[in-house]
Amino acid sequence: METWGPAQRAAGGVDEIALWRQLSRLMEQVNSTAGKRLTRGHGVSVSELMLLLSLAERRDGTLRISDLVKAVGSNQPSVSRAVARLEDAGWVERRSAVGDGRGVDVEITEEGRRLAGAARQTLRGALAEVLDAAALNDATASLVARLRYVPVLPVE
């Protein structure tokens, strides 16, 4: 049986592999809990919500597909499939980019903004629950402390 103990110190520093394992385990827990709640409560996946939030954070609610790929850290085919599903649901609209017939712009709809706002609250609750539980687990407590108490840098 594999154990997830605190990161071992190696040559006076943190063992990056142990830290990575803690982070991977924590992300599995977060994605599982958040994914179930978002799908059940809003009909949207975690990755689809990340796309909607990226759009909702823009003043005009619009990004090119290529910029969405960068914003969510995914690949073009995955983002295109997610955008197609969001479009079918009426949460985004696609159109040719102004001045560039090759580019595609994606714009969040008002319905998509409402969904993103409600789903954001569900996600926030799921994250708090998972992090609270992980803070009590010896395997992930030090990582949660780092995540919660170190200032967060803005995501570009």
ABEGO torsion letter per residue (X at the ends): XBBBBBBBBBGGBBBAAAAAAAAAAAAAAAAAAAAAAAAAAAGBBAAAAAAAAAAAABAAGBBBAAAAAAAAGBBAAAAAAAAAAAAAAGABBBBBBBGBAABBBBBBBAAAAAAAAAAAAAAAAAAAAAAAAAAABAAAAAAAAAAAABBBBBBX
